[in-house]
Amino acid sequence: MCVTCGCSDDGEIKITNLETVEAEHYHTHTLADGTVITHSHSYDTHIEAPQIHAKIHNTTIFLEQDILAKNNLIAAQNRGWFKGRNILALNLMSSPGAGKTTLLTRTINDLKHKLSISVIEGDQETANDAKKIKATGSKVIQINTGTGCHLDASMIDRGLQQLNPPLDSVVMIENVGNLVCPALFDLGENAKVVILSVTEGEDKPIKYPHMFRASDIMILTKIDLLPYIDFDVQKCIEYAKEINPQIEIFQVSAITGAGLENWYGWLTVSL
């Protein structure tokens, strides 16, 4: 159980480059009462001993501050790595089905002759989205988190070792679909980008304020569907600005191409 966000980590994390697979397996400790504790040393947080101690003595140990501090240390190292190579790293976050991958593949295809874009693809299972990214010709690494609900800085560090993005390029980190936990974890990115589709409801910014407060950019996707659904664009923007007055907002359709020129302009200038 992740002591920070509550997600379960009793699975296998795999980092895949679609050619080879490197898997880090969890292992178990059996306590005196027969309880089996499954955990991994693949994380750099080293929290397993206190977890087992808490289980044995029936106590609760709150480690959120320590875990986030260690994550932030690795994130700072990632940030320095990006800066030293003049790489623009973006953390793309959304709920499942908001259109992250569709927007990402459209962006890569439209800008491939202007920008070099590499991708770290995060999902709990499968390499389906990474295969879609690979079809664009972009370099991509798949990170499967098992039952984990977010990427962390350590995963990005290990993913970058395999991805090896070129100098003066863009790295897109497509986080696990979740509007809660990814907002907590700094990955070393230059900017957090929250993607919200018009099919989700205009009140998402006030329902999930931590995500929208942490984000630098909000991309409102699937605007081609607006004639067919009940969605108040202005109210959504007002909610987002209420939570985060500094958030920059783009309205786009990855299907029709509407609004993409503004998003592409921001990418080009930011690099």
DAURSUL-V83531 format. One record per residue. N is the residue number from 0. RES is the residue in three letters. PHI is phi in radians with two decimals (* if undefined). PSI is psi in radians with two decimals (NA if undefined). Layout:
# DAURSUL-V83531
N & RES & PHI & PSI
N & RES & PHI & PSI
This chain:
# DAURSUL-V83531
0 & MET & * & 2.20
1 & CYS & -1.22 & 2.08
2 & VAL & -1.30 & -0.21
3 & THR & -1.53 & -0.91
4 & CYS & -2.00 & -0.13
5 & GLY & 1.59 & -0.02
6 & CYS & -1.34 & 2.69
7 & SER & -1.49 & 2.38
8 & ASP & -2.06 & 0.43
9 & ASP & -1.55 & 1.00
10 & GLY & -2.53 & -2.70
11 & GLU & -2.10 & 2.31
12 & ILE & -1.76 & 2.27
13 & LYS & -2.18 & 2.40
14 & ILE & -1.99 & 2.07
15 & THR & -2.18 & 2.33
16 & ASN & -1.81 & 0.29
17 & LEU & 1.19 & 0.02
18 & GLU & -2.04 & -0.74
19 & THR & -2.28 & 2.84
20 & VAL & -2.21 & 2.30
21 & GLU & -2.08 & 2.01
22 & ALA & -1.99 & 2.44
23 & GLU & -2.01 & 1.94
24 & HIS & -1.59 & 2.55
25 & TYR & -1.41 & 2.71
26 & HIS & -2.34 & 3.09
27 & THR & -2.17 & 2.70
28 & HIS & -2.12 & 2.36
29 & THR & -1.82 & 2.11
30 & LEU & -1.41 & 3.01
31 & ALA & -1.08 & -0.54
32 & ASP & -1.50 & 0.11
33 & GLY & 1.62 & -0.12
34 & THR & -1.17 & 2.37
35 & VAL & -1.80 & 2.14
36 & ILE & -1.84 & 2.10
37 & THR & -1.85 & 2.28
38 & HIS & -2.76 & 3.12
39 & SER & -2.39 & 2.62
40 & HIS & -1.68 & 0.19
41 & SER & -1.25 & -0.43
42 & TYR & -1.41 & 2.69
43 & ASP & -1.61 & 0.12
44 & THR & -1.45 & -0.40
45 & HIS & 0.88 & 0.96
46 & ILE & -1.79 & 0.03
47 & GLU & -1.14 & -0.69
48 & ALA & -1.09 & -0.83
49 & PRO & -1.09 & -0.61
50 & GLN & -1.08 & -0.79
51 & ILE & -1.15 & -0.73
52 & HIS & -1.01 & -0.75
53 & ALA & -1.13 & -0.67
54 & LYS & -1.15 & -0.76
55 & ILE & -1.12 & -0.75
56 & HIS & -1.72 & 0.13
57 & ASN & 0.97 & 0.74
58 & THR & -2.08 & 2.84
59 & THR & -1.94 & 2.23
60 & ILE & -2.03 & 2.14
61 & PHE & -1.62 & 2.00
62 & LEU & -2.05 & 0.21
63 & GLU & -0.98 & -0.78
64 & GLN & -1.10 & -0.76
65 & ASP & -1.15 & -0.74
66 & ILE & -1.12 & -0.81
67 & LEU & -1.15 & -0.61
68 & ALA & -1.12 & -0.74
69 & LYS & -1.21 & -0.68
70 & ASN & -1.07 & -0.76
71 & ASN & -1.15 & -0.53
72 & LEU & -1.13 & -0.79
73 & ILE & -1.18 & -0.65
74 & ALA & -1.06 & -0.70
75 & ALA & -1.11 & -0.65
76 & GLN & -1.15 & -0.74
77 & ASN & -1.05 & -0.73
78 & ARG & -1.10 & -0.72
79 & GLY & -1.14 & -0.65
80 & TRP & -1.11 & -0.78
81 & PHE & -1.11 & -0.80
82 & LYS & -1.09 & -0.73
83 & GLY & -1.14 & -0.34
84 & ARG & -1.92 & 0.13
85 & ASN & 0.91 & 0.91
86 & ILE & -1.91 & 2.25
87 & LEU & -1.54 & 1.99
88 & ALA & -1.90 & 2.21
89 & LEU & -2.12 & 2.34
90 & ASN & -1.73 & 1.83
91 & LEU & -1.59 & 2.13
92 & MET & -2.26 & 2.57
93 & SER & -3.01 & 3.04
94 & SER & -1.35 & 2.83
95 & PRO & -1.05 & 2.40
96 & GLY & 1.48 & 0.14
97 & ALA & -1.33 & -0.29
98 & GLY & 1.86 & 0.39
99 & LYS & -1.03 & -0.90
100 & THR & -1.16 & -0.69
101 & THR & -1.09 & -0.77
102 & LEU & -1.12 & -0.69
103 & LEU & -1.15 & -0.80
104 & THR & -1.14 & -0.67
105 & ARG & -1.12 & -0.74
106 & THR & -1.08 & -0.80
107 & ILE & -1.09 & -0.81
108 & ASN & -1.11 & -0.68
109 & ASP & -1.31 & -0.50
110 & LEU & -1.93 & 0.11
111 & LYS & -1.06 & -0.41
112 & HIS & -1.61 & -0.04
113 & LYS & -2.00 & -0.66
114 & LEU & -2.27 & 2.51
115 & SER & -1.58 & 2.03
116 & ILE & -2.09 & 2.14
117 & SER & -1.95 & 2.76
118 & VAL & -2.33 & 2.34
119 & ILE & -1.83 & 2.03
120 & GLU & -1.81 & 2.10
121 & GLY & -1.91 & 2.19
122 & ASP & -2.58 & 2.79
123 & GLN & -1.21 & -0.76
124 & GLU & -2.50 & 2.89
125 & THR & 1.23 & 2.82
126 & ALA & -2.01 & 0.43
127 & ASN & -1.01 & -0.84
128 & ASP & -1.22 & -0.64
129 & ALA & -1.10 & -0.62
130 & LYS & -1.14 & -0.65
131 & LYS & -1.13 & -0.70
132 & ILE & -1.16 & -0.75
133 & LYS & -1.06 & -0.58
134 & ALA & -1.11 & -0.35
135 & THR & -1.39 & -0.21
136 & GLY & 1.66 & -0.01
137 & SER & -1.39 & 2.61
138 & LYS & -1.24 & 2.39
139 & VAL & -2.58 & 2.49
140 & ILE & -2.14 & 2.32
141 & GLN & -1.72 & 2.24
142 & ILE & -1.99 & 2.04
143 & ASN & -1.75 & 2.15
144 & THR & -1.62 & 0.03
145 & GLY & 1.16 & -2.12
146 & THR & -1.62 & 0.07
147 & GLY & -1.24 & 2.58
148 & CYS & -1.86 & 0.17
149 & HIS & -2.85 & 2.80
150 & LEU & -1.51 & 2.70
151 & ASP & -2.24 & 3.04
152 & ALA & -1.11 & -0.60
153 & SER & -1.13 & -0.70
154 & MET & -1.10 & -0.71
155 & ILE & -1.15 & -0.72
156 & ASP & -0.99 & -0.84
157 & ARG & -1.22 & -0.64
158 & GLY & -1.13 & -0.68
159 & LEU & -1.12 & -0.56
160 & GLN & -1.08 & -0.61
161 & GLN & -1.51 & -0.64
162 & LEU & -1.19 & -0.74
163 & ASN & 0.83 & 1.08
164 & PRO & -1.17 & 2.63
165 & PRO & -1.28 & 2.86
166 & LEU & -1.08 & 2.69
167 & ASP & 0.97 & 0.86
168 & SER & -2.36 & -3.08
169 & VAL & -2.04 & 2.35
170 & VAL & -2.00 & 2.07
171 & MET & -1.70 & 2.16
172 & ILE & -1.85 & 1.85
173 & GLU & -1.55 & 1.83
174 & ASN & -1.29 & 2.92
175 & VAL & -1.08 & 2.45
176 & GLY & -1.11 & 1.93
177 & ASN & -3.10 & 2.23
178 & LEU & -1.66 & 0.22
179 & VAL & -2.05 & -1.31
180 & CYS & -1.13 & -0.68
181 & PRO & -1.00 & -0.44
182 & ALA & -1.17 & -0.39
183 & LEU & -1.39 & -0.42
184 & PHE & -1.89 & 2.01
185 & ASP & -1.28 & 2.25
186 & LEU & -1.83 & -0.07
187 & GLY & 1.66 & 0.17
188 & GLU & -1.23 & 2.78
189 & ASN & -1.33 & -0.58
190 & ALA & -2.68 & 2.55
191 & LYS & -1.66 & 2.33
192 & VAL & -2.14 & 2.00
193 & VAL & -1.68 & 2.31
194 & ILE & -1.93 & 2.15
195 & LEU & -2.19 & 2.21
196 & SER & -1.65 & 2.68
197 & VAL & -1.22 & -0.17
198 & THR & -1.45 & -0.07
199 & GLU & -1.67 & -0.28
200 & GLY & 1.84 & 2.40
201 & GLU & -1.29 & -0.16
202 & ASP & -1.60 & 0.10
203 & LYS & -1.00 & -0.68
204 & PRO & -1.04 & -0.61
205 & ILE & -1.54 & -0.30
206 & LYS & -1.39 & -0.56
207 & TYR & -2.19 & 1.12
208 & PRO & -1.12 & -0.56
209 & HIS & -1.10 & -0.69
210 & MET & -1.12 & -0.81
211 & PHE & -1.33 & -0.48
212 & ARG & -1.25 & -0.59
213 & ALA & -1.39 & -0.32
214 & SER & -1.52 & 2.54
215 & ASP & -1.57 & -0.54
216 & ILE & -2.25 & 2.45
217 & MET & -2.08 & 2.18
218 & ILE & -1.89 & 2.02
219 & LEU & -1.56 & 1.96
220 & THR & -1.80 & 2.96
221 & LYS & 1.10 & 0.60
222 & ILE & -1.18 & -0.23
223 & ASP & -1.15 & -0.28
224 & LEU & -1.58 & -0.08
225 & LEU & -0.95 & -0.65
226 & PRO & -1.14 & -0.25
227 & TYR & -1.93 & -0.04
228 & ILE & -2.33 & 2.88
229 & ASP & -1.68 & 1.65
230 & PHE & -2.48 & 2.20
231 & ASP & -1.69 & 1.73
232 & VAL & -1.06 & -0.80
233 & GLN & -1.11 & -0.69
234 & LYS & -1.13 & -0.70
235 & CYS & -1.06 & -0.77
236 & ILE & -1.13 & -0.71
237 & GLU & -1.08 & -0.75
238 & TYR & -1.08 & -0.78
239 & ALA & -1.10 & -0.74
240 & LYS & -1.22 & -0.53
241 & GLU & -1.12 & -0.73
242 & ILE & -1.32 & -0.71
243 & ASN & -2.49 & 1.61
244 & PRO & -1.06 & -0.37
245 & GLN & -1.60 & -0.09
246 & ILE & -1.16 & 2.39
247 & GLU & -1.70 & 2.37
248 & ILE & -2.13 & 2.31
249 & PHE & -2.11 & 2.41
250 & GLN & -1.91 & 2.10
251 & VAL & -2.45 & 2.82
252 & SER & -2.26 & 2.06
253 & ALA & -1.30 & -0.22
254 & ILE & -1.50 & -0.89
255 & THR & -1.57 & -0.34
256 & GLY & 1.58 & -0.02
257 & ALA & -1.06 & 2.30
258 & GLY & 1.38 & -0.13
259 & LEU & -1.18 & -0.47
260 & GLU & -1.08 & -0.57
261 & ASN & -1.21 & -0.75
262 & TRP & -1.11 & -0.77
263 & TYR & -1.15 & -0.66
264 & GLY & -1.10 & -0.70
265 & TRP & -1.11 & -0.75
266 & LEU & -1.06 & -0.83
267 & THR & -1.11 & -0.77
268 & VAL & -1.19 & -0.63
269 & SER & -1.19 & -0.56
270 & LEU & -1.32 & NA
